Amino acid sequence: MMTSTGRGRGRGRGLLATQTLSKPGGGGDAALKSTSNVNNTEEDQSASCLNDLEQLIETLTLEPDEEDVAKIQTLADTVKTSSDLKELANIIYNRCMKDREFGKTGACLCDRLANMEVEGSKFRNIMLSLVQLDYKDKDSLRTKSPGKFLGFVTFLCQVFGNMRTAKGEPFNVLSGPIYDCIYTIFNDDNSSDDDYECLLLQVQSIGKELEAFDEFKMSELMEKVRTKIIKDGRSARARCSLLELLESYNKGWKTLPNEITRYYCDTMAEIFTDAIC
């Protein structure tokens, strides 16, 4: 939960000292009280703005109206300090981590806010720093919280697919970490059906861009997918996800025809039914 503790602490100390010395007999105290009230008002406004932003982001739907996104942008433009800008980035990032279905929406929102800069801090760089920190700790994150790990993988892939550099280009530097996360799931004998479904959805989403950046790496990954389907003894649900992924690759990452999508949905439903019975 956000707090406003420490925001604005120490602002204008040199000015206050000068005023106190230049007006002996109480004038300095009046100036101190007046400036303190201004700082308190600024802190209150800052906290109120961040609370409003948090409420808007927490209630944002997976397919938000442009009006809702515009409200967030308008409020974000009132952020005055770099610490508050970091707080805003954390609000978006934390929702993406705990709700992986929000990953694409969060990444698109980040792209809209990417050019914000306050006190020399750029929103784009702050968000990428958050991603980098969790990437470095991804193995521990996967062990402690498998759900958050999948939230991280989803957001990482969606940032690659939807967020752009200042020059309007994909963050190709993220392709390496994305493949690392894919193989973290792929090479782990304890990976769950949810892990493979996440892998399917994310690689389907960004496969075209990943392959365009490094065709050999994608070809190598698909060879491993084929082998895993045939030899690795994965569950029926995991193999179904991998087979659908392979089919998407073979069709050039185009949206699969309705009948093929329906086939995989029906097959998944049958697998669920058999598992329950």
Disulfide bonds with the S-S distance in Angstrom:
none
